[in-house]
């Protein structure tokens, strides 16, 4: 197991009394590609509307895993803090790329979060705290039935470091990004997988203009499944487009 997986298992042992079951663990390795478009709309000095679309699919065979739509309204608070509230729609295809099922299960996920950024002399450190409520569409006999049912809460913490490696005209041109995010589950249905997952991300972000940036990165996603002894270890290549817009000037006209 690589260092990322070992760290995730260690975190699990601190959370669950059933950690001895890890002796029988089964790890499934998968490779994926994620494509993302991220839009940030500045409404005024204090409010931003952020939205994104992500397509996630397996590499071999090339079949869809998830399609994600996310919208968050963000409010600046004191100093370097901001708060956000939003909604996510997940369209979940089978996690097994060889599955013969074509069932896509929707998930609704309202969330709230707090963000903090600390700009130091040569880098920026960010902290993101997020809580999500997860509602899955009911499924019976491989068909969607009824409506949505509450499943669990999930809490997330992400530590990020941005390091400018190329500057031009007093602005960052190429930025090295390093992030680590840990997620835990809480709820009556959560028995053996309090630890949910750990994501480590390394990327290069290229700023094309004040409004456009592109990014390519690698993520290792290590996730515990409901059984408590089965895990996913996923290698993910991410391609992202960031687009910033502003209504600030229009609001002052």
N, C-alpha and C positions, 0 to 999 in steps of 0.2 A: 504494500500500500504506500502511496506517496505521502509526502509530508502534510499536504492539505487534508487527506483522508485521516491521517493519524491524529491531527489536531482536532478534527471534527469528532472522532471517536472519544478523545479525551474529554471534550466538552460534554458529550453525551453521558459519560460516566459520572460527571458531577451533578447531572440532573435526574437520573433515573436509577432506582434501586435494582432494576433488573439488568445492570450492566454486565453481569456474568454471562448473559445469553450471547454476548458478542463473540464468544468462542465458537459459536455455530454460524457466524455471519456469512451472508452470501452477497457479494458485490457484483452488480451488473454494470459493465462499462459501455458507454454510448458516446457517439460523436454527433454534434449538431452545429448548425449555422443559424444565427439570429440576425435579422435585418430590422433596423429600427429608424423611424422618423420621429423626431422630438421637436415640438413647437412650443415656444415661450412667448406669450403675448403680454407686454407690459401695459396695464390699464392706466396706472398712474404711479406716483412715487412709492406707494405702499402696497399695491395689489398687482398680482400677476396671475394669468390663466395659463396653465401648462397642460399640454396634451401630447399623447404619443400613440403610435401604432407599431406593433412588433409582429413580425412573421418569424416563427421558429420551426425549423424542420430538421429531420435527421439527414445525415449525409449519405449513408449507404445502408438500406435503400433510401432514396430521396422522397420521403413522405412527411406530411405535416405533423407536427407535434402540438403546437399551440398557436392561436391567433389572439393578440392582446390589444385592447383599446383602453386607454387610461386618461382621465381628466382630473386635474387638481386645481383648486383655487388657493393661492398662497398669499399670506398677509405678513408683511414685515413687522417685527416686534422691536423690542429694545436692542440696542447695539447690534450684535451680529446674529441675532436669533430671528427665525421666521416660523410661522405655523401654517399648516395646510389641511384641507379637507377635500375628499374626492371620491370617485367611484371608478371601479375597474370592471370590465367585461372580459372574461376569459372564455375562449372556445377551445375546449380540451379534447384532442384526439387521443387514441390509445397511446400509452407510453411504450408499448412494444412496437417497433417499426415493422415487424413481421406479422402483426395481428391481421386477421381477416375481417375484423369488425371495422365498419366505417362510421360508427356512432360518434358524434361530437357532442360533448356534454358542456353546456354553458355554466359558468360560475359568476355570480355577482359578488363584488368585494368592496364595500365601503371602507374608507380608511381615514385616519387622522394622523398627523405627524408633526414633528418639530425638527428644525434644522439649525445647525450652528456652524459658522465658518470663521476660522482664525487665520488671518493673513500675516505670515511672518516675513522675514527679510527676503527669503529666496523660495518659499513654498507656501501653500495654503492647506490647512488641515480642516476637514469637515467631519461633522458628526450628524447622523440622521437617525431619529427615533420614530418608529412607525407602529401603529396598531391597526390590525385588519379584522373585520368580521367576515366570515366566509359562508356563502349561501350557494349550495349546489342544486342544480335541477334534478328532480326525482327521475329515476330510471327504473324501469321494470321490463324484464325480458328483452333487453337490448333495445328498448324504445323509451323516448322521453314521455313522461306522463305527469299530470298534475302541474305543480308549480315548483317553487324553490323552498328548500329546507335548510335551516341554520345548521352548520356543521361544527365550527370551532372558532376561537380567536387565535390570531397569530401575531406575535410581537417580533419586531425586527430592529437590529442595531447595525449601522454601517459606519465604519471608519474609513475615511478617504484622505489621500495625500496627492496634491497636484504640484508637480515640479516643472516650471518652465525650463526648457532646454535650448530654445531658440527664441530670441527677441528681435523685434523689428519696429522701428519708429516708436519706442517706449511702450510697446504692447507685446503680450505673449503671442508667439507665432506657432510654436510646437510645444505641446504640454505632455509630459509623462504622467499618467494617472495610475495610482495603485489603490485598490479598495479591498476591504474584507467585510463581509456581512454575515451575521449569525441570526438565525430565526428559530423561535421556539413556539410550540403549540400549547394551548390551554383550552380545556373543555371536557365535558363529561364523556365524550367519545374518544378522547385521547387517553390511551392506556399504556402503550409501549413505545410511543414516539413523541415524547415531550420535546426532545431535540428534533427539529425538522431538517435544517440544512445549514451548510456553510458555503459561501461563495467567495472565491478569491479572483480578483480581476486585475489585469495589467493591460494598459492601452496607450496608444499615441493619438493625441488629438491635434489636428491641423486646422488652424484658424484661417479660413480663406478671406473673410471680410468681417466687419462688425456684426453682420447678420447671419453668416453661414460658417459652419465648421463641420468637418468630417472626422470620423474616428474609426480606428480598427483596433481590436483587442482580443485577448484570450481570457476565457473564464474557466475555472474549475468549479464544478457544482457537485458537492457531496451531500447526499440526502438520505435520510432514514425513512423507510416505508412503514406502513401500519403494523406490520408483523413484529417490528422491533429488531429483527435479525437480518432483514433484507435491506440493501442499500443500492442507490444509484451513484455511480461516479461518472460524471459527464464532462467531456472536453468540448468546449464551445468556442467557436470563432464568431466574433460580433462585428458587424458593419453598421455604423450609425451616422445619420445626418441630423445636425442640429440647426434649427431655424429660429431666429429671434426677430420679433416684430414689436412695434410700439404704437399705442394709441395716445401717448402722452401729448405729442404736439397737436394732434387733432382735437383733444379735449380742451386745449387752450386757445383754439381758434375762435 
